[in-house]
Amino acid sequence: MNKLQIRARLLEQGLTLRQFALNKGYSPRTLTQVMDRWVGANTLPNGRVAFSIMRDLSVQVGSELIPGLLNHPFAKAS
């Protein structure tokens, strides 16, 4: 799934990227940077914030954005 598809899924739910970020307590700019870096990647993010953003975004859009992300032990810890 690419960035435009993620944006479209959020819009279907009545959310913009900015609204999603603010609702979850993230900076909208950080969300944009994390999406630029990690959407379409094959490895998991190293940082806590990036991991949390990608996990929350995956749950919100209903699709695992990075293979293995939602099965990782840290995905269930928060």
C-alpha positions in Angstrom: 0.0 0.0 0.0 1.4 3.4 -0.9 1.0 6.8 0.7 -1.9 7.9 -1.6 -3.8 4.7 -0.8 -3.3 5.2 2.9 -4.6 8.8 2.6 -7.6 7.5 0.6 -8.4 5.0 3.3 -8.3 7.7 6.0 -10.5 10.0 3.9 -13.0 7.2 3.6 -13.2 7.2 7.4 -13.6 11.0 7.4 -10.0 11.7 8.6 -7.1 13.6 7.1 -3.5 12.7 7.9 -3.3 15.7 10.2 -6.4 14.7 12.1 -5.2 11.1 12.5 -1.9 12.4 13.8 -3.4 14.8 16.3 -6.0 12.3 17.5 -3.3 9.8 18.3 -1.0 12.4 19.9 1.6 12.5 17.1 3.0 15.6 15.4 1.6 15.8 11.9 5.1 16.5 10.5 6.5 13.4 12.3 3.7 11.4 10.7 4.6 12.7 7.3 8.3 11.9 7.8 7.6 8.4 9.1 5.4 7.7 6.2 8.0 9.0 3.7 10.6 6.7 5.3 8.7 3.5 6.2 5.7 3.0 3.9 6.7 0.3 1.5 9.8 -0.8 3.5 10.5 -4.4 4.2 12.2 -3.8 7.6 10.6 -2.7 10.8 11.2 0.8 12.2 13.9 1.0 14.9 12.5 3.9 16.9 9.6 3.8 19.3 7.7 6.7 17.8 8.1 5.5 14.2 7.0 1.9 15.2 4.0 3.2 17.1 2.9 5.5 14.2 3.2 2.6 11.7 1.3 0.3 14.0 -1.5 2.7 14.7 -1.7 3.6 11.0 -1.9 -0.1 10.1 -4.7 -0.7 12.5 -6.6 2.4 11.4 -6.5 1.5 7.7 -7.0 -2.2 8.3 -3.9 -3.3 6.4 -0.4 -4.2 7.7 1.8 -1.6 6.1 5.1 -3.4 6.8 5.2 -7.2 6.7 5.3 -8.6 10.2 4.5 -5.3 12.0 1.4 -6.3 13.8 2.8 -9.7 14.8 5.8 -8.2 16.5 5.8 -8.5 20.3 6.1 -4.7 20.7 3.0 -4.1 18.6 0.9 -5.7 21.4 2.9 -4.1 24.3 1.4 -0.6 23.9 
